[in-house]
Every structure is written in structure tokens, then in C-alpha cells.
């Protein structure tokens, strides 16, 4: 019997949610040959990616995040309320026509509840065989802030009334999300941790020759923020310490980097040993062939680093929420990465941190991976959970 899976992710800027769900989709279609997947996304960059077999996507009209819980139409001539109504109508129409067997709502920020709730309600009331899953990254924001917001907006009740299961994309031993976000006991009983969602080829072996010159890779996720904090300071560091530098550099700015920064970085890179890219499709291969990675602390960036890199300096982006700061502190305190705050970043501090790590033979992330200190089996475990959920649905496939 065919299995239809619908994945909703609101997305505004960045690439993290879409990349996470493409990893999940790839694992699902591999695990279930009878499954097809439709991804409904607000990402303006959905066409940057290749999609797995039997997977397609529907683009919602784009919004842009302007503050904590605040969104506006991406184009000034558009009316924000009209755009949000159109998005909600498109999502509802998709659910009613597609009638999914699995409906995964990737954690959407609180302002988007009104957008997807009509579709979620219809599906619960009219598509009784469907399994509704709340897919949640491990860290949302400061726990006290999240609990207050969720309580005020009735999120716990929505989770209770409309979701069959909650899948947390993280490691309970590293961050106990359900406990920290004050899940009521009845919600905890339908909550599972599946580990971090990573590419299925997380055992990718570096092809770098032992005699090759060392390489540092710098990446800031989607690129909308922190180009000035990280990339500008890094390029200035290369220029200042040019005579002492004994490594090559790859910089991935992200497609959302403002054009003025791209022009500036491109000009400055001409006289430095830099491979500058706005977007790459083979990030895992680049990370696995790097001796050190410098990056922000978004979920997808961190999981790629934990899966493929050897060492990392992480500079968490703190804008609208403290999610990245919390995540970076966790792995810094575990001794897996080195964290610098944005306020600490300068050409001098970057150079010192790079020298300290490059001169240290300990490959901290690689060792943590080999010691299984981090649960990186998220895609495999998510598939196992979904197989179990399906035994209770109208599809009724055999448990795996």
C-alpha cells in the first residue's frame, strides 16, 4: 500500500529547516519504497536543492522574519495579512487534496500557529487514519521564555489535542527538551528522542592527503546574518597575519549574504588564498576534508559539523532568540568544540583560537564521534519510530 507523507515547515530565512527535512525525506524514501513525500515550505530557496526520489515540494508565498514572533511580507508591495491568509489556504487545500498518511509539522515558530492550525484541525477531524507528528529540534530558545509563550498561546493544549506523537530531533542526555520545556506528563508519554538528524553518510571518509596543506572552512549557514561578525573578521585576520598563515581557506557565505558584503568579500579575497563560494551542495565533503571549521551554531550547521568535521570554532548567532548560544555552550562545555561569542570575535582572537586548535593534535569532534558521545542516528531512529506509528494507522505496515 502506498504511503503519503506531508511535511510542513514554515521557513522564512535560512536553509536549516529545509536541509534537515530533506535529510529526513531521503531516509524515509530509502526505508519505505512505497512512500511518496510532499514538502510544503515557505523557503525562498527551495529550488537550490536536489530532492530525493518520490519527493516534491510546494512553495508558499515568502515571508521574512522581522523580530521575535514577528513576520512581514518579503516584498514591500505585498500585504502581510493577505500573504499569511494565502499561505494558510494553500496548506489547507494541500492537506484536503493529498490526504496524507503521515503529517509531520516541523517546529514552526509561535507566530505561525494560525497558519497551519486549520490544516492540522481538518486533518485530525477528517483524516482519522493519518498520524500527526510534531517534529521538534532539540533547542528552541531560553526554557523560561518558551514555557511562558507556549502557556500563553495554548501550545501545550494544541499538542495534546492534535498530535499523535512528538519527535525531538536531539539527544536527551545532552539536552532534555521535554523536561526543560515543561511538557506535561501526558505529553511526555507520546514524546520520543531520535537523536540528531544527519546525512545517512555520516561515516564519510576524508579524501585529503596527509601531506596536503591544512585547510580551514568558514560557513555561516544561510548567510543572512553575521557575515560582518565572522567572515569580515576572518578575512581581515588573513590579511593581518598573511606571512604567518600556513593553511588554505574555503569560505561558504550562504546564498542569503547581502550583496554588498559579497562584493566586498570577493574583492578582498583576490589577494588572499581563499576559495569563496556563495552556496555549495557538497558541504559534508568539504567539512570532512577540513582540519578546522569556523561556523555559527544553527541546528543543521552543528549537526553537519558533529558528523563530518574534526575540530571547530563556533560563534553562535544571537538574534531574536538564544537557541544558538545555548547549543554552542553545551558542546563547548562538553569539550567538543571551542566557542567564541560575537563580542569576543576580532582578527586577533580568531588567529589565537585557530593557532591553539591547529597546534593541538586532538581531533575533538572526531574523537567524540568515535566514542559515540553524541547520538547521530537521528534519521535511522526517526524512520524506526515512524514505522512503529504506521502500524497504528490505516496503512498498517509491519513493524520494523
C-alpha positions in Angstrom: 0.0 0.0 0.0 1.3 3.5 -0.9 2.2 5.8 2.0 1.7 9.5 1.5 3.8 11.8 3.8 3.3 15.5 4.1 6.0 17.6 5.7 5.3 21.3 6.6 8.0 23.8 7.5 7.2 27.5 7.6 10.7 28.8 6.9 11.5 32.5 6.2 15.2 32.9 6.0 18.0 30.4 6.3 18.3 26.9 5.0 18.4 24.8 8.1 14.8 23.5 8.4 14.7 22.6 4.7 18.0 20.8 4.8 17.0 18.9 8.0 13.8 17.7 6.4 15.5 16.8 3.1 17.8 14.5 5.2 14.7 13.1 6.8 12.9 12.7 3.5 15.9 10.9 1.9 16.0 8.5 4.8 12.2 7.8 4.7 12.0 7.1 0.9 15.0 4.8 1.3 13.4 3.0 4.3 9.9 2.8 2.7 9.9 2.1 -1.0 6.1 2.6 -1.1 6.4 6.1 0.4 6.0 9.4 -1.5 6.6 12.8 0.2 5.4 16.3 -0.4 7.2 19.1 1.4 5.3 22.4 1.9 7.8 25.2 2.6 8.0 28.9 2.9 11.7 28.9 1.9 12.5 31.2 -0.9 15.4 28.9 -1.8 13.7 25.6 -2.1 14.9 25.3 -5.7 18.6 25.3 -4.6 18.4 21.6 -3.7 18.0 18.2 -5.3 15.1 16.3 -3.9 15.0 12.6 -3.1 13.1 10.1 -5.3 9.3 10.3 -4.9 9.6 13.7 -3.2 8.3 17.0 -4.4 7.7 20.4 -2.9 5.2 23.2 -2.8 6.4 26.8 -2.2 4.3 29.1 0.0 4.5 32.8 -0.7 7.6 34.1 1.2 7.7 36.0 4.5 10.6 37.5 6.2 11.3 37.4 10.0 11.5 41.0 11.4 11.6 40.2 15.1 10.7 37.7 17.8 7.4 36.2 16.7 7.1 38.9 14.0 6.9 38.3 10.3 6.3 40.5 7.2 5.8 40.1 3.5 9.1 39.7 1.8 8.2 42.3 -0.9 7.1 45.7 0.3 4.2 45.9 -2.1 2.6 42.8 -0.6 0.2 42.9 2.3 1.4 40.7 5.1 -2.1 39.6 6.3 -3.1 38.7 2.8 0.1 36.7 2.3 -0.5 34.8 5.6 -4.1 34.0 4.6 -2.9 32.8 1.2 -0.3 30.5 2.9 -2.9 29.1 5.3 -5.4 28.5 2.5 -2.7 26.7 0.4 -1.7 24.5 3.2 -5.3 23.6 4.0 -6.0 22.8 0.3 -2.9 20.6 0.1 -4.0 18.6 3.1 -7.5 18.1 1.9 -6.4 17.0 -1.5 -3.4 15.0 -0.6 -4.9 13.3 2.5 -1.6 12.2 4.0 -0.9 9.0 6.0 1.8 10.8 7.9 1.7 14.6 8.6 4.9 16.0 10.0 4.9 19.6 11.2 8.4 20.7 11.6 8.6 23.0 14.7 7.2 26.3 13.5 7.7 29.5 15.4 4.8 30.6 17.5 3.5 33.3 15.2 2.8 30.7 12.6 0.3 28.7 14.7 -2.7 30.4 12.9 -1.1 29.5 9.6 -1.0 25.7 10.0 -3.7 25.1 12.6 -6.7 25.0 10.2 -5.0 22.3 8.2 -4.0 20.4 11.3 -7.5 20.5 12.7 -9.1 19.4 9.4 -6.6 16.5 9.1 -7.3 15.4 12.7 -11.1 15.6 12.3 -11.5 14.3 8.7 -8.4 12.0 8.0 -8.6 9.8 11.1 -6.1 7.2 9.8 -3.3 9.8 9.5 -0.5 10.0 12.1 0.2 13.7 13.1 3.7 14.2 14.2 5.3 17.3 15.8 8.9 17.3 14.8 10.9 19.5 17.1 14.6 20.5 17.1 16.2 20.0 20.4 16.6 23.7 21.4 14.0 26.3 20.7 15.0 29.2 23.0 15.5 30.0 26.6 13.4 27.5 28.5 11.6 30.1 30.7 10.7 32.2 27.7 9.4 29.2 25.8 7.3 27.9 28.7 5.7 31.3 29.2 5.0 31.7 25.4 3.6 28.2 25.0 1.4 28.6 28.1 0.1 31.9 26.9 -0.7 30.7 23.4 -2.1 27.3 24.4 0.6 25.3 22.6 0.6 22.5 25.1 -3.1 22.0 24.5 -2.7 22.1 20.7 0.0 19.4 21.1 -2.4 17.4 23.3 -5.4 17.7 21.0 -4.0 17.4 17.5 -0.7 15.5 17.6 -0.3 11.8 18.0 3.4 11.9 18.6 6.2 14.3 19.3 9.7 13.5 17.8 12.5 15.5 19.3 15.5 15.8 17.0 18.1 15.6 19.6 19.9 13.7 22.3 18.1 13.6 25.7 21.5 13.1 27.5 22.7 16.4 26.0 19.6 18.5 26.2 16.4 17.1 27.9 13.9 19.3 25.9 10.7 17.8 27.3 11.8 18.4 30.8 13.3 21.8 30.2 10.2 23.0 28.2 7.9 21.7 31.0 6.0 19.1 29.0 3.0 17.9 31.0 3.2 14.2 31.9 0.6 13.1 29.3 2.7 14.8 26.5 5.9 13.1 27.7 4.2 9.7 27.2 3.9 10.4 23.5 7.3 12.0 23.1 10.4 10.3 21.7 14.0 11.4 21.2 15.5 10.2 17.9 19.0 11.7 18.0 20.3 14.4 15.7 19.1 14.4 12.1 22.2 14.0 9.9 23.0 12.8 6.4 23.0 9.0 6.2 26.6 9.0 5.0 28.0 10.4 8.3 30.9 7.9 8.0 32.2 9.8 5.0 36.0 9.4 5.0 38.2 12.3 4.2 40.0 12.2 0.9 42.6 14.7 2.0 46.2 13.6 1.6 48.2 13.6 4.7 50.8 15.8 3.0 48.2 18.3 1.7 48.3 21.8 3.1 45.9 22.3 6.0 42.5 23.8 5.3 40.0 25.9 7.3 36.4 26.1 6.2 34.2 29.1 7.3 30.4 28.9 7.0 27.6 31.0 8.4 24.6 28.9 7.4 22.1 30.7 5.1 24.2 33.9 5.3 21.6 36.5 6.2 23.3 37.4 9.4 26.9 37.5 10.9 28.8 38.0 7.6 30.2 41.1 9.2 30.9 39.3 12.5 32.6 36.2 11.2 33.6 36.4 7.6 34.8 40.0 7.6 36.9 39.5 10.8 38.2 36.2 9.3 39.3 37.9 6.1 40.9 40.8 8.0 42.7 38.2 10.1 44.1 36.5 7.0 45.3 39.9 5.7 46.9 40.9 9.0 48.7 37.6 9.6 49.4 36.8 6.0 53.0 36.0 6.5 52.3 33.5 9.3 49.4 31.8 7.7 50.2 28.2 6.6 46.7 27.0 5.7 44.2 27.3 2.8 40.7 28.6 3.3 37.3 27.8 2.0 34.5 30.3 2.8 30.8 29.5 2.2 28.9 32.7 2.7 25.4 31.2 2.2 23.0 32.5 -0.5 21.4 35.0 1.8 24.5 37.1 2.3 23.7 40.7 1.4 25.1 41.7 -2.0 27.2 44.5 -0.6 29.1 42.0 1.7 29.5 39.5 -1.2 31.1 42.3 -3.4 33.4 43.3 -0.5 34.5 39.8 0.3 35.0 38.9 -3.3 37.3 41.9 -3.8 39.3 41.3 -0.6 39.7 37.6 -1.4 41.6 38.3 -4.7 44.9 38.8 -2.8 44.4 36.0 -0.3 44.4 32.2 -0.5 40.6 31.8 -0.3 38.1 29.7 -2.2 34.9 31.8 -1.9 31.5 30.3 -2.5 28.0 31.6 -2.0 26.4 28.1 -2.0 27.7 24.6 -2.2 25.7 21.3 -2.5 28.5 19.1 -1.0 29.0 20.7 2.4 29.7 17.3 4.1 32.6 16.5 1.8 34.1 20.0 2.3 33.8 19.6 6.1 35.3 16.2 6.1 38.4 17.5 4.2 38.9 20.4 6.6 41.3 20.5 9.5 39.2 23.1 11.3 35.7 24.6 10.7 34.6 28.0 11.9 30.8 28.4 11.9 27.6 29.6 13.5 25.6 27.3 15.7 22.3 26.6 13.8 20.9 23.1 14.1 21.9 22.0 10.6 25.3 23.6 10.7 26.1 22.0 14.1 24.9 18.5 13.1 27.0 18.6 9.9 30.0 19.6 11.9 29.4 16.9 14.5 29.0 14.4 11.7 31.9 15.3 9.5 34.4 17.8 11.0 37.4 17.2 13.2 37.7 20.5 15.1 35.5 23.6 15.2 35.3 27.2 16.5 31.7 28.1 16.9 30.4 31.6 17.1 26.7 31.4 17.9 24.3 33.9 16.3 22.2 35.6 18.9 19.3 37.4 17.1 15.7 37.2 18.2 16.4 34.1 20.3 19.2 32.4 22.3 18.9 29.0 20.7 22.4 29.0 19.1 24.1 30.3 22.2 22.6 27.5 24.3 23.7 24.9 21.8 27.2 26.3 21.4 27.7 26.4 25.2 26.5 22.8 25.6 29.1 21.5 23.1 31.8 23.9 24.4 31.2 22.6 28.0 31.4 19.0 26.7 34.9 19.8 25.4 33.8 19.0 21.8 34.1 22.5 20.2 35.6 25.9 21.1 33.1 28.7 21.5 33.6 32.4 21.0 30.9 34.9 21.4 30.3 37.6 18.8 31.6 40.2 21.2 34.9 38.3 21.5 35.5 38.0 17.8 38.3 40.0 16.2 41.2 39.3 13.9 43.4 38.8 16.9 41.2 36.5 18.9 40.4 34.4 15.8 44.0 34.0 15.0 44.8 32.9 18.6 41.9 30.4 18.7 42.9 29.0 15.3 46.6 28.6 16.3 45.6 26.9 19.6 43.4 24.3 17.9 45.6 23.8 14.8 48.6 23.1 17.0 46.7 20.7 19.1 46.8 17.1 17.8 43.5 16.2 19.5 40.7 16.0 16.9 38.0 16.7 19.5 34.9 16.2 17.3 36.3 13.1 15.6 37.1 11.6 19.0 33.6 12.3 20.3 32.1 10.7 17.3 34.3 7.6 17.6 33.4 7.3 21.3 29.7 7.6 20.5 29.3 10.6 22.8 26.6 12.1 20.6 23.6 10.4 19.2 23.9 10.9 15.4 21.5 8.2 14.4 18.5 10.5 14.1 17.4 9.7 10.5 17.6 5.9 11.2 15.7 6.2 14.5 13.1 8.6 13.1 12.4 6.0 10.4 12.0 3.3 13.1 9.6 5.5 15.1 7.6 6.3 12.0 7.4 2.6 11.1 6.0 2.0 14.6 3.5 4.8 14.3 2.3 3.4 10.9 1.4 0.1 12.5 -1.4 2.0 14.3 -2.6 3.9 11.2 -4.8 2.9 8.3 -1.6 1.9 6.4 -0.8 -0.8 8.9 2.7 -1.8 7.6 4.7 -4.4 9.5 6.7 -3.1 12.4 10.5 -2.9 11.8 
